[in-house]
């Protein structure tokens, strides 16, 4: 019997597109860590041949890199929507904190995936994406910090540390839910608690960075 050449799987495999595989993988990653999720499980959830995933992405690293890029692209669009609202410094920072926390809640393993596939990944697409992503985020946060009183007073304010801090704040809330349940007994509404936490982080950063609109108004 003649062996089939490497390429697209047999015609009897269900027609599943590249984007559908990415989205389904992301759904599975809301409950399963990247280390435990296999290509076979992804293909089984789509009722398709694992060869189809290899056809589109090559291997697990290729698929997970595409998933991380897709989520980061969604976040980029949300960040750009915040910028289009032309908010003042404090309001912009609060909106950005909401975005960080929301994405971590919806995609609990996304920062782990970014670390493994984008920052430490060997995929050529990951290397180019990494440079573009950090340049964009740092430029946006640096622009926000330009109006802070801390910067105006000559204090060192590094946008890279702010980015790192926001990721850490979202990760802490996401993976320390058992502690939150102990600290806030009886408060089962995770969305409401997340909004309270977001407001708290915003209050601390706005005060510390001097982004309060009323304080800035005295300068003019």
C-alpha angles and dihedrals in degrees: 000000000000114000117238114244119245111270140083113002123256118295093249090070111102114262104256120164130219095255092049089056092050093050094046091049089052090052091052091049090062087074106018127057118238091247092057100041113093131195088241091058091049092050092045091053088053093042091233141117117280086225088070090062091048089048092057102033109017097225144349093286090054092050094046091047089054090049093051091048091050093053093045089050089054090050091048089056091050091049090051090050088055090051092050090059088066093220124182117256097269095043092047092051092049091050091050091050088053090053094050092049095043094052092048090050094049094040105032095177098040097104090049089049092049091050094050102036106027105028099032098021124117097209111121090226090054093056094054093042091051094057094046094046097052094041090054097045094045092048092051095047091044089054090051092050093051089080096048120115089226089064092042090053089053096252117147110257115175118195090206091061090048090053090049091048094051091050090049092049092052093046093050092053092045101049100032096063093128089058091047090054089054093046094044106033115187094018100113097159101103094185093054092047090049090053091050090050091047090052090048094051088046093052092051095047096041091052094043095047095041095238096139108131094218093053092048091050090066090065093066 
